[in-house]
Amino acid sequence: MPPVCHALGLSLHQPPGNLLRLHHSSNPQERWDVRQIVWCYDRVTRMLDGFADVARLHLAFSGTLLKQLEDPAVVEAFQEVVDLPSLLERFRRAQYIEYLGSGLYHPVFPLIPSEDWEAQAGWWQGLGRKLLGRDWFPGFCPPEIAFCQPMIPMLRRLGYRYVLVDSIYIKPKRQMRWDEMLYRPHRARWGDDEIVVVPIDRELSNAQASGTSPWWWEKELQERTKHCDFPALVTTWSDGENGGWFRNPDVEYAFWGHFYCPVLEKHRAGKLGFRPISINEYLDLYGAGEEVDVYQGAWNTDHHWGGDFTQWTGSLLQRKGFDELRNASRYYHETKAHFDALGDTLGGSLGGEALRAGELLHAAYDHLLIAETSCNFYWGSRWVHLSFDELEQTYRLLDQVAALLPQRPLR
C-alpha cells in the first residue's frame, strides 16, 4: 500500500500593535486573552522539544507578529509571562519545524496592488531570516490562504518551491478523482513560471481548528485516503492561537496535550496509521503531480466561504478602502520612479535633498504596506479607519518628497 503522509501547519498572526493594545486594555478579559495568546506561542517548542525525533510541524509567522515579538516594549510588557528572546531562540533551534514565508504586513495578496506583492513577500524574508534563523524558506503560506496564479512569478523570483492553496480551488485539466485533487501536490503555471501548489484539506483543517481526538483523526485519514494509489499527502492548516482549543491553559484537554502529542507518541511506538512529514521532505521523496489551474480565493472564515473575498470587501467602506490603497500605491510608485529617474540624470546634484527624499520614500512605503494589512478589512467597516490613518501618513510623506524634487509628479 502507498504510504499516507500528514503535513500539519499553523498560522500565527497578530494585527500591528495588537499585543500591547490588549496588554494595556482597560478590559480585564482582553488582558487575560493576551496572556493566553502569548502562552500559545510559548507552548509550541515546550510541548514538542521532547518529540524532536518524530515531530514534523509547519509554522507561518506573519511579519506583524514577528515584529512585535522582537519589540523591546513588548518584551518588557510580557517579561513576567514569557521570556520572548528565549522563545525566539527556541524557535531558531527547532529543526523539526518547517517555516513558511508570508507577507510582511499580512495582506490579502489578490486584493492589493500587484506592484506591492514583492515588497510584502520579500521584506518578510529578511525579517524571517533574522528572527527564525533559516537561510531558505521552501514554502509560502499566503495570508488568509488567499492565492491567485499571477502571484507565481513573484514567488519563484523569491525562491519558493511550493505554495499552499485551499483544496476547493483546484481546477484539474482532466477528469480527476476528488482524492487525487486533495491528497497530492500539483504544479501550476503562470507564463513561463511554475510552482508546486499544495492543497489544504478544508474539512479536516476545520476539525483541526475546532477540536478533535487522535483516534478520530487516524480513522478519518485512513478512510479518506483508502483509494489512493499514490503516496498521499494530507495537508491541514489552521490558526494556532485562536479559540479555547489552543488557548486552554489545561493543555491536556487542548490541541497539544489531547491531540498532537498523543499522535506523536503513537508514531514513535510504530503504531500510527500515517506518517507525519514535512512538505519539503515529501516533495524530495515523491515529487509533485501534474499541472492544474487554481481559481483565486481565500480560506473560509466564520461567515464567508472565501471564494469571493466578501469577508474583506463586503461593505462600501471596505471597497472604498481598497480603492484608496490602489490610489496611494500608484502615487508612491510614480513618485519613486520619478525619484529614480532624477537620480540617474542629475547624479549627485540634488545633494542632501536626495538623501532626505529617499528616507521619506522608504517611510511612506512602510505606511502604505501597513495600510494593506488584512485585519484592517476583516471586521466589516470597523477597522478600515486604521488603513485610512496609514494612508494619510503615506500621502503626507509623498507630498514632502514631491516638494523636494523638480518636475514633481501629481497625485
C-alpha positions as CSV (number, residue, x, y, z in Angstrom):
1,M,0.0,0.0,0.0
2,P,1.3,3.5,-0.8
3,P,2.1,5.5,2.3
4,V,-0.2,8.0,3.9
5,C,1.6,11.2,5.0
6,H,0.3,14.1,7.0
7,A,1.6,17.7,7.0
8,L,0.3,19.7,9.9
9,G,0.6,23.5,9.9
10,L,-0.3,26.5,12.0
11,S,-0.6,30.2,11.1
12,L,0.5,32.6,13.8
13,H,-0.5,36.2,13.4
14,Q,-1.4,39.4,15.3
15,P,-2.5,42.7,13.9
16,P,0.1,45.5,14.1
17,G,0.5,46.6,17.7
18,N,-2.2,44.3,19.0
19,L,-0.2,42.6,21.8
20,L,0.5,45.9,23.5
21,R,-3.0,47.2,22.8
22,L,-4.5,44.2,24.6
23,H,-1.9,44.3,27.4
24,H,-2.8,47.9,28.2
25,S,-6.6,47.5,27.7
26,S,-9.0,48.6,30.4
27,N,-11.0,45.4,29.7
28,P,-9.9,42.6,32.0
29,Q,-11.0,40.0,29.5
30,E,-8.6,41.4,26.9
31,R,-5.7,41.5,29.3
32,W,-6.5,37.8,30.2
33,D,-6.8,36.9,26.5
34,V,-3.4,38.3,25.5
35,R,-1.6,36.3,28.1
36,Q,-3.2,33.1,26.7
37,I,-2.2,34.2,23.2
38,V,1.5,34.6,24.2
39,W,1.4,31.3,26.0
40,C,0.2,29.7,22.8
41,Y,3.5,30.7,21.1
42,D,5.5,29.5,24.1
43,R,3.8,26.1,24.1
44,V,4.9,25.1,20.6
45,T,8.5,24.2,21.5
46,R,7.8,23.4,25.1
47,M,5.4,20.7,24.0
48,L,7.4,19.4,21.1
49,D,11.0,19.5,22.1
50,G,10.6,16.1,23.7
51,F,9.4,14.8,20.3
52,A,12.1,16.3,18.1
53,D,12.8,12.8,16.6
54,V,9.3,12.4,15.3
55,A,7.6,15.8,15.2
56,R,7.0,17.5,11.9
57,L,5.4,20.9,12.2
58,H,4.9,23.8,9.7
59,L,4.6,27.3,11.0
60,A,3.8,30.5,9.2
61,F,4.5,33.7,11.2
62,S,3.1,36.9,10.0
63,G,5.6,39.7,9.8
64,T,3.5,41.8,12.0
65,L,3.7,39.2,14.8
66,L,7.5,38.7,14.3
67,K,8.0,42.5,14.6
68,Q,6.1,42.5,17.9
69,L,7.9,39.5,19.4
70,E,11.3,41.4,19.0
71,D,9.9,44.8,20.0
72,P,11.6,45.9,23.3
73,A,8.4,47.4,24.6
74,V,6.6,44.0,24.0
75,V,9.5,42.1,25.6
76,E,9.3,44.3,28.7
77,A,5.5,44.2,28.9
78,F,5.3,40.4,28.9
79,Q,8.5,39.6,30.8
80,E,6.5,38.1,33.6
81,V,4.5,35.9,31.2
82,V,7.1,34.7,28.7
83,D,10.8,35.4,28.1
84,L,10.3,36.4,24.4
85,P,14.0,36.4,23.4
86,S,14.3,32.9,24.8
87,L,11.2,31.9,22.9
88,L,12.6,33.1,19.6
89,E,15.9,31.3,20.3
90,R,13.9,28.1,20.9
91,F,12.2,28.6,17.5
92,R,15.6,29.0,15.9
93,R,16.8,25.7,17.3
94,A,13.7,23.7,16.5
95,Q,14.8,21.8,13.4
96,Y,11.6,19.8,13.3
97,I,9.7,23.0,12.3
98,E,9.5,23.9,8.6
99,Y,8.9,27.7,8.4
100,L,6.9,29.1,5.6
101,G,7.2,32.6,4.2
102,S,4.3,35.0,4.4
103,G,3.6,38.7,3.9
104,L,5.3,41.3,6.0
105,Y,2.1,43.0,6.9
106,H,-0.3,40.1,6.3
107,P,-2.1,41.4,3.2
108,V,-4.7,39.6,1.2
109,F,-2.4,39.4,-1.8
110,P,-5.1,39.2,-4.6
111,L,-6.8,42.3,-3.3
112,I,-3.7,44.6,-3.0
113,P,-1.8,46.2,-6.0
114,S,0.4,43.6,-7.6
115,E,3.2,46.2,-7.6
116,D,3.4,45.8,-3.8
117,W,3.5,41.9,-3.8
118,E,7.2,41.6,-3.9
119,A,7.9,44.1,-1.1
120,Q,5.4,42.4,1.2
121,A,6.8,38.9,0.5
122,G,10.4,39.8,0.0
123,W,10.7,42.1,3.1
124,W,9.2,39.2,5.2
125,Q,12.1,37.0,4.1
126,G,14.7,39.4,5.6
127,L,12.8,39.5,8.9
128,G,12.3,35.8,8.9
129,R,16.0,35.0,8.3
130,K,16.9,37.3,11.2
131,L,14.4,36.0,13.8
132,L,13.9,32.4,12.7
133,G,17.4,31.5,11.8
134,R,16.8,29.9,8.4
135,D,18.6,30.8,5.2
136,W,15.8,29.4,3.0
137,F,12.0,29.1,3.3
138,P,10.9,26.3,0.9
139,G,7.2,27.2,1.1
140,F,4.9,30.2,1.0
141,C,1.7,30.5,3.1
142,P,-0.4,33.3,1.7
143,P,-2.1,35.3,4.5
144,E,-5.7,34.0,4.7
145,I,-4.6,31.3,2.2
146,A,-5.5,33.9,-0.4
147,F,-3.9,33.0,-3.7
148,C,-4.1,33.8,-7.4
149,Q,-2.0,32.4,-10.2
150,P,-0.4,35.7,-11.2
151,M,1.5,35.5,-7.9
152,I,3.6,32.6,-9.2
153,P,6.4,34.6,-11.0
154,M,6.9,36.7,-7.9
155,L,7.1,33.6,-5.6
156,R,9.5,31.9,-7.9
157,R,11.8,35.0,-8.1
158,L,11.9,34.9,-4.3
159,G,13.0,31.2,-4.4
160,Y,9.8,29.5,-3.1
161,R,9.4,25.8,-4.1
162,Y,5.7,25.5,-3.1
163,V,2.7,27.5,-2.1
164,L,-0.3,26.5,0.0
165,V,-3.8,26.7,-1.6
166,D,-7.3,25.8,-0.4
167,S,-8.2,22.5,-2.0
168,I,-11.6,23.7,-3.2
169,Y,-10.0,25.9,-5.7
170,I,-8.0,23.2,-7.6
171,K,-9.1,23.1,-11.2
172,P,-7.8,19.9,-12.9
173,K,-7.0,19.9,-16.6
174,R,-8.5,16.4,-16.9
175,Q,-11.2,14.4,-15.1
176,M,-9.7,13.6,-11.7
177,R,-10.9,11.8,-8.6
178,W,-11.5,14.0,-5.5
179,D,-8.8,12.2,-3.5
180,E,-6.3,12.9,-6.4
181,M,-7.1,16.6,-6.2
182,L,-6.9,16.8,-2.4
183,Y,-4.1,14.5,-1.4
184,R,-1.1,15.1,-3.7
185,P,0.8,18.3,-4.7
186,H,0.3,19.6,-8.2
187,R,2.0,22.0,-10.4
188,A,0.6,25.4,-11.5
189,R,1.9,27.8,-14.1
190,W,1.7,31.5,-15.0
191,G,3.5,32.4,-18.2
192,D,6.9,30.8,-18.1
193,D,7.0,30.3,-14.3
194,E,5.8,27.1,-12.5
195,I,5.4,26.3,-8.8
196,V,4.2,23.4,-6.7
197,V,0.7,24.0,-5.2
198,V,-0.1,22.0,-2.1
199,P,-3.8,21.6,-1.4
200,I,-5.1,22.1,2.1
201,D,-8.0,19.8,3.1
202,R,-10.6,22.4,4.2
203,E,-12.8,20.0,6.2
204,L,-10.0,18.4,8.1
205,S,-8.5,21.8,8.7
206,N,-11.7,23.0,10.3
207,A,-11.6,19.9,12.6
208,Q,-8.0,20.8,13.5
209,A,-9.1,24.3,14.4
210,S,-12.1,23.4,16.4
211,G,-11.0,20.3,18.3
212,T,-10.5,16.6,17.6
213,S,-9.1,13.4,19.0
214,P,-6.2,11.2,17.9
215,W,-8.3,8.1,17.3
216,W,-10.9,10.0,15.2
217,W,-8.1,11.7,13.2
218,E,-6.3,8.5,12.4
219,K,-9.6,6.8,11.3
220,E,-10.6,9.8,9.2
221,L,-7.3,10.0,7.4
222,Q,-7.4,6.3,6.6
223,E,-10.9,6.5,5.4
224,R,-10.3,9.5,3.1
225,T,-7.1,8.0,1.6
226,K,-8.2,4.4,1.2
227,H,-8.5,4.5,-2.6
228,C,-5.2,6.5,-3.1
229,D,-2.9,4.5,-5.4
230,F,-0.1,7.0,-4.8
231,P,1.7,8.4,-1.7
232,A,-1.0,10.5,-0.2
233,L,-0.1,13.9,1.4
234,V,-2.9,15.1,3.7
235,T,-2.2,18.7,4.5
236,T,-4.2,20.5,7.3
237,W,-3.8,24.1,8.4
238,S,-5.4,26.4,11.0
239,D,-4.7,29.3,13.1
240,G,-2.5,28.4,16.1
241,E,-3.7,30.8,18.8
242,N,-7.4,31.4,18.3
243,G,-10.1,29.7,20.3
244,G,-10.1,27.7,23.5
245,W,-8.8,24.6,21.8
246,F,-5.4,26.4,21.5
247,R,-5.6,28.9,24.4
248,N,-6.9,26.5,27.1
249,P,-4.2,26.6,29.9
250,D,-5.1,23.0,30.8
251,V,-3.0,21.6,27.9
252,E,-4.0,18.0,28.5
253,Y,-7.5,19.0,27.3
254,A,-6.3,21.1,24.4
255,F,-4.6,20.8,21.0
256,W,-1.1,19.8,22.2
257,G,-1.8,17.6,25.1
258,H,-5.1,16.0,23.9
259,F,-4.3,15.7,20.2
260,Y,-0.9,16.2,18.7
261,C,1.4,14.9,21.3
262,P,-0.5,11.6,21.6
263,V,-0.4,11.3,17.8
264,L,3.4,11.6,18.0
265,E,3.7,9.1,20.9
266,K,1.8,6.6,18.8
267,H,4.0,7.3,15.8
268,R,7.1,6.9,17.9
269,A,5.8,3.5,19.0
270,G,5.3,2.5,15.4
271,K,1.5,2.1,15.7
272,L,0.3,5.1,13.8
273,G,-1.6,4.6,10.6
274,F,0.0,7.5,8.8
275,R,3.4,9.3,8.8
276,P,3.9,12.9,10.0
277,I,6.1,14.6,7.3
278,S,7.3,17.9,6.2
279,I,6.1,19.1,2.8
280,N,9.6,19.7,1.6
281,E,10.6,16.2,2.6
282,Y,7.5,14.8,0.8
283,L,8.5,16.6,-2.4
284,D,12.0,15.3,-2.2
285,L,10.7,11.7,-1.9
286,Y,7.7,11.7,-4.2
287,G,7.7,15.0,-6.2
288,A,4.6,16.7,-7.5
289,G,1.9,15.5,-9.8
290,E,0.5,17.0,-13.0
291,E,-0.3,20.6,-13.9
292,V,-3.6,22.1,-12.7
293,D,-5.1,25.6,-12.6
294,V,-6.1,27.2,-9.4
295,Y,-9.1,29.5,-9.0
296,Q,-8.4,32.6,-7.0
297,G,-9.8,32.7,-3.5
298,A,-9.1,32.6,0.3
299,W,-9.9,30.1,3.0
300,N,-13.3,30.1,4.7
301,T,-14.0,32.4,7.7
302,D,-16.7,32.2,10.3
303,H,-19.1,34.0,7.9
304,H,-18.0,33.5,4.3
305,W,-16.7,30.8,2.1
306,G,-13.7,32.8,0.8
307,G,-14.0,32.5,-3.0
308,D,-15.4,36.0,-3.5
309,F,-13.4,37.7,-0.7
310,T,-16.6,39.1,0.8
311,Q,-15.1,39.0,4.3
312,W,-12.8,41.8,3.2
313,T,-14.8,43.6,0.6
314,G,-18.4,43.2,1.7
315,S,-19.1,46.7,2.7
316,L,-18.9,50.0,0.9
317,L,-16.3,51.3,3.2
318,Q,-14.2,48.2,2.8
319,R,-14.3,48.6,-1.0
320,K,-13.5,52.3,-0.7
321,G,-10.5,51.4,1.4
322,F,-9.1,49.2,-1.3
323,D,-9.8,52.0,-3.9
324,E,-7.7,54.3,-1.8
325,L,-4.9,51.7,-1.4
326,R,-4.7,51.5,-5.2
327,N,-4.6,55.3,-5.5
328,A,-1.9,55.6,-2.8
329,S,0.2,52.8,-4.3
330,R,0.0,54.4,-7.7
331,Y,1.2,57.7,-6.3
332,Y,4.0,56.0,-4.4
333,H,5.3,54.1,-7.5
334,E,5.1,57.1,-9.7
335,T,7.0,59.2,-7.2
336,K,9.6,56.5,-6.7
337,A,10.1,56.2,-10.5
338,H,10.5,60.0,-10.8
339,F,13.0,60.0,-7.9
340,D,15.0,57.1,-9.5
341,A,15.0,58.9,-12.9
342,L,16.2,62.1,-11.4
343,G,19.0,60.2,-9.7
344,D,20.1,58.7,-13.0
345,T,20.0,62.0,-14.9
346,L,21.2,64.5,-12.2
347,G,23.7,62.3,-10.4
348,G,24.6,63.9,-7.1
349,S,23.4,67.4,-7.9
350,L,20.4,67.0,-5.6
351,G,22.8,66.6,-2.6
352,G,21.2,66.2,0.8
353,E,17.7,66.7,-0.7
354,A,18.1,63.3,-2.5
355,L,19.1,61.6,0.8
356,R,16.1,63.1,2.6
357,A,13.7,62.2,-0.3
358,G,15.0,58.6,-0.2
359,E,14.3,58.4,3.6
360,L,10.8,59.9,3.2
361,L,10.0,57.4,0.3
362,H,11.0,54.4,2.5
363,A,8.9,55.7,5.4
364,A,5.9,56.3,3.0
365,Y,6.1,52.8,1.6
366,D,6.2,51.3,5.0
367,H,2.9,53.2,5.9
368,L,1.4,52.0,2.6
369,L,2.3,48.4,3.3
370,I,0.9,48.6,6.8
371,A,-2.3,50.0,5.3
372,E,-2.7,46.8,3.3
373,T,-2.9,44.6,6.5
374,S,-5.8,42.2,6.1
375,C,-7.1,42.8,9.6
376,N,-7.9,46.4,8.6
377,F,-10.6,45.0,6.3
378,Y,-11.6,41.7,8.1
379,W,-14.0,43.2,10.6
380,G,-16.5,44.7,8.2
381,S,-16.2,48.5,8.3
382,R,-15.0,48.7,11.9
383,W,-11.2,48.7,11.4
384,V,-11.0,50.3,7.9
385,H,-10.1,53.6,9.6
386,L,-6.8,52.1,10.5
387,S,-5.9,51.7,6.9
388,F,-7.0,55.3,6.2
389,D,-4.8,56.5,9.1
390,E,-1.8,54.8,7.5
391,L,-2.7,56.2,4.0
392,E,-2.9,59.7,5.5
393,Q,0.8,59.3,6.5
394,T,1.7,57.8,3.2
395,Y,0.3,60.9,1.3
396,R,1.8,63.3,3.7
397,L,5.3,61.9,3.2
398,L,5.0,61.5,-0.5
399,D,3.9,65.1,-0.8
400,Q,7.1,66.1,1.0
401,V,9.1,64.0,-1.4
402,A,7.4,65.6,-4.4
403,A,8.1,69.1,-3.0
404,L,11.9,68.2,-2.8
405,L,12.1,67.1,-6.4
406,P,11.9,69.2,-9.6
407,Q,9.1,68.5,-12.0
408,R,7.1,66.9,-9.2
409,P,4.6,64.2,-10.0
410,L,0.9,64.9,-9.4
411,R,-1.4,62.8,-7.2
